[in-house]
Amino acid sequence: MMTSSWLDLRSDTVTLPSAAMRKAMYEAEVGDDVYGDDPSVNRLQDYAAELFGYEAALFAASGTQSNLIALMAHCGRGDEYLVGQEAHTYRYEGGGAAVLGSIQPQPLNNQADGSIALADITANIKPLDNHFARTRLLALENTIGGRVLPLAYTAEATALAHACGLATHLDGARICNAAVKLGVPLREVVRGFDSVSVCLSKGLGAPVGSVLLGSRALIEQATRWRKVLGGGMRQAGILAAAGQYALEHNVARLAEDHAHAALLADGLAELPGLKLSQPQTNILYVDMAPEACAGLAAALAQAQVRASVAPHMRIVTHLNVSRADIERVLAVFRSVFAA
């Protein structure tokens, strides 16, 4: 397997499949998934549904696609979904719900902990009047910017939505990080949501793919929308096998990524010119003066570290980051920000 001396802290999407994962992909039994004939895809879907406590699941090419499929399965043309200003489905998915689904987003402010205030949700549900888009769905994200939504909050928010006649969707791209941080089963952390999108290619380490979870009826609709969006894959079992391996082997180890992020934060907190808060999971943000960015970027590149250097800088740990790598990064920061 090809390796690199470069360390990449831009995202947990940069992870490389391990030798064991590649072996699982090589040995995967495959068929035509559009016909429902790929045994490895079917196995992944059944396993994920059971693991998270849903009736059915659908394998999709990406988290952006699985989120869009969910929105289109829940909402029709002229419908609306309530979503946080910071949410990936609103800010970072190309406006797909509006462009391809004719679904109007109603963005709401996120609170400091990543939640949306229950009062804001209630206030923005449109009345049944032909002047308004029809509010159909509440979409939350967990984790959001590395922050874990409390279980009590998600229980209250989903109960409120259901009481008001709304469906609920969770962008759970990093939901496994949330479950590990909270120390609860995966079923518990998604409770109350009618659908959940789970990314396999971030911290879990698969090269491609997400799974969408929901009722059998919802997944039946979702399968059609996946085809409409060009997401029908053929011998996709080679990719599904990587996702299967990721769910079976790489969930509990996310605690290591959280520990590495905390270790890095502790070291950076000692340096002048930097401001940061203690990370909850594998994502931390570092604030610095704009004029410090060029020097830091050059020093990191010299040390073969890829990072998105900015005045508000995101750093992400993942399965290809070791404790020694954290010390390497701290050494670079100390050389730039030494008192």
PEPEHU-V934902 format. One line per field, one symbol per residue. ss: DSSP state (~ for helix, > for strand, _ for the rest). A space follows every 50 residues. Layout:
ss->???
This chain:
ss->______>>___~~~____~~~~~~~~______~~~___~~~~~~~~~~~~ ~~___>>>>>__~~~~~~~~~~~~____>>>>>>___~~~~____~~~~~ ~__>>>>>_________~~~~~~__________>>>>>>>>__>__>___ ~~~~~~~~~~~~~___>>>>>>__~~~~~~~~___~~~~_____>>>>>_ _________>>>>>_~~~~~~~~~~~~~________~~~~~~~~~~~~~_ ___~~~~~~~~~~~~~~~______>>______>>>>>__~~~~~~~~~~~ ~~__>>_>___>>>>>______~~~~~~~~~~~~~~~__
